[in-house]
């Protein structure tokens, strides 16, 4: 269950104020059709996060448990710092694909915007940490939906009311806790604790 719940919470918090959330807001404002946009978010996130999770799972097989724990600790610490930097989105990202309609535009734009994004990197790390790849992917996808569906449904109202700086700090703290836990686990495996 931890393989599902931790990724859900981490990604839901990390996604607040992220460029893909801004993209969801932009798509909702342009198309005014929430359900095809939400379906596009689901499809793009599942594809992107399944690929990221598979990479994380595969990479984990090359390292000892101690080395992997140190790598995870350093990676989670880096993402904690990255989370503190506000995202900006170029308005042209979504407008390039607008002629394809809300679902396909969302699918393409979301998939591309998520490449190299902190939630994709987090998915790689979470899949390396937890043994149940499918649960991690479902969890990160649910986290994306928890953060993006309200934005799509509520439009500008929700985005303007969220305390993005506070949410970024909470997300950074969550990643820092994961970094500390991975570091503690590495110390245990190394025999230092």
N, C-alpha and C positions, 0 to 999 in steps of 0.2 A: 504493500500500500504506500510505503514511503517513496517508491519509485514513481508513483503517480502524484502524490500530494506535494512533495517538495518542488518538483519541476513546475507544477501548476502555480503555486504561490510565488516562486522566484520570477517566472516569466510574466505573470500578471502584474507584479509590482514593477519589474524592469521595463515593461512595455509602456507604462504611463509616461507620456511626453516624448516617446521615441518617434523617429521619423516615420515608421510604418503607422503609428497612431495618427500622426499628422496627415499621412496619405489617406487613411480611412476617412478622416474628417473632410479632406478635399474631395474625395470621391463621392461622399454623401452629399456635399454641397452641389457638386456638378450634376449628378445623375438623379438625385431625389428618389432613388429606388433602393431601399435598404436591403431587401432580401437577396437580390442578385449580388450585391456588394458583399454581404455576409457569406454567401455561398462561395464567392471568389476568394475571400479571406481564408475560409476553411480549406479549400482545395490547395491554395498556394502554400499555406502553412504546413499542411500535412506533407506535401511533396518536399518542401524545403527542409522541414525538421526531421523527416524520415531520413533524408540524405545526410544531414548533419549528425543525427544520432547514429547512423550506420558507421560514419567515419569515426565518431567518438568510441564506439564499441570496438571497431577494428584496431584503432590506435592503442587502446587499452591493452590489447593482447600482446603488444611488443615490449611492455615494461613490467618490471617487478611491481608488486603492490607498494613497496616503499617509494620507488621512483615515481610511480603514477600518483601517489598521494602528494609528493612534493610538487610535481607538475601541476596538479589540480589546485594546490594551495596557492602557488604563484599565479596561475591563470585566474582563479576567483578573485585574488587581490587586485590584479590588473583590471578585471571587469568592474570591480567595486569602484576603482578610480575613474574608469571610463564612463560609468553611469552618472557621475557627477557633472559631466559635460553635456549641456543641453543640445539636442538634435535640431537641425534645421532641414527643411526639405525644399528642393527646387521645384517650383510650380510646373516646370516643363516635364517632370517625371511622369505624371499622370496624363498630361495633355497629349503626349505623343501617341497614346493608345486609345484616345477617347472615341474614335470612330468605330471601335470594335464592340461597343455597348458596355453596360456596367459589369457584367460577369467576367467577360474575357479581359477587359481593361484592368479590373481588380486583380484577376488571376496573374496576369503578366506583370503589372506594376508592383504588386505585393511580393511576388516571388523574387523579382530583381532587387527591390528595395531591401529585402531581408538578407540578401547575400552579403556576408561579412558583417552583419549587424550584431549588436551585443546579444540579442536573444538567440541568434543562430549559434554564436560562439558558446553561449551558455548551454545550449542544447548539446553541442559536441561534448562539453565538459560533464554535463549531467549524465549523458549516455556512457561516458567513460567511468563515471563513479558508481552508477546503479546498474545492476545486472539485467533488468527487464527493459529491453529496448522499446518494445511496444508501449509499455506503461509510461516511459519517459516521453515518447513522442505524443501520446494522447495527452499527458499532463502539460507539456509545453504548448500544445495546440489549444487546450482548454484555457490555459493562462492567456494566450493571445486573444482568444474570444472574450474572456472576462474583461480585458482592457479595451478591446476595439468595438465590440458590439454596442455597448452603451454610447460610444462616440458616434457610431453610424446612426443609431436610432435617435439620439438627442441632438445631433448636429452641433452647431456652434455653442449652444447653451452649456453643454457639459464641459467642453474644452476650455471655455472661458472661466469656469467656476472652480476648476481643479487647482489645488496648490502644488504646482509642478515642482518647485524647488524642494518642498518638504517630501514629496513622493520620491524624487530622485535621491534624496538623502536616505530615506527608508530603504530603497532598493540597494543603495551602496552599502548600507549596514548589513542587509541580508546577504549580499555577496561576501562582505568581510567576515561574517559569521561562518559562511561556508568555507572560506579560506582558512580561518582559524581551526575549524573542525578537521579539515583535510591535513593541515599542519600538525595538529595534535595526533591524528591517526598515523601520520608518517613517523612522528616521534615514538609512538607506541610500537610500531612495527620495527623501528630501528633499535629498540631496547633502551631508549633514553628515559622512558617513563614506565 
